[in-house]
């Protein structure tokens, strides 16, 4: 048992390492794209603030990862071990090809796959039918409100309203659902919260960055461009640090939840309370991964979605960091990749539809959708193979 625990802790830290390796792009893409910082300085900045993030926020996400997805009775150290194998393999694979994916969702998929292989589909903590029904109603209400606002704004500006139905509906949902969660009217958690915020977080990032970008453009429309860019370069460094704090506070908690769950499963902890040494080790692992960097992923995020100027990088980093901070406070393990990708698309869209390379965006979104089932399949296969080899 002790060997399994040690191996599990090592794999959890390896997972956080590849998390930083892939998600390095989330914190440093904008400052590299606008050449505000050199790649080395950008990585050092992100590494430090990734370490700071979880110490400033709660460990609510660690509890979601460790207890909110799979029945604790069925959560054995071997399940956790195979879950991390599935997640690490998938994230390594995507990092090699420069694909920015969600390490959080890879881990969630790994847990679901390994638990299903061990105890069947019943081991998953599915949401109640009443909560799903309530969510569906709220999704419809949010979509209708968003569509109504979109039609009103398009008619006011003399544009074709039918172009904005989809984006209006998504924006309405992205605004209403977090508000309902914040006031505890809609108690989303576990797998349902993960699925919903998989859609909400990139839309929130897009909206926040787009709105922020439009405001900056209006406020400084008559300003001297070189002077404006010089000022926003300094602000962008602050925004990148803020975003890195959000990244570390959300993603570093994945390994914390896994390690603590293993300690509880092995009887080494009587209650699910994340020890300080687990927090520090997890933060160090993700910072080390970020320090080494995933440069293919950085190139994808920094250069291939859209071209950014310093004020746009500032808007994207600020918006992405704000979204991450808000959802982290409610213990929802969202993808930093989703949030910042949405923000980068948002600031790009302020220059017009063609300023964003939507073909690249479609490829990224396809990888997002594949992450949970792919990691689940790898974890399921890994568990079955181990069970055959070591009956």
FENLIN-V180752 format. One record per run of one state. SS is the DSSP state (H for helix, E for strand, L for the rest). FROM is the first residue (numbers start at 1). TO is the last residue. Records with the same first field share a line. If there is no record, write none. Layout:
SS->FROM-TO  FROM-TO
//
This chain:
L->1-1  34-38  57-59  68-69  71-71  75-76  97-102  120-120  125-128  157-160  183-189  220-224  252-252  266-275  293-294  305-309  330-335  350-352  356-357  390-391
H->2-33  39-56  60-67  72-74  77-96  103-119  121-123  129-156  161-182  190-219  225-251  253-265  276-292  295-304  310-329  336-349  353-355  358-389
E->70-70  124-124
//
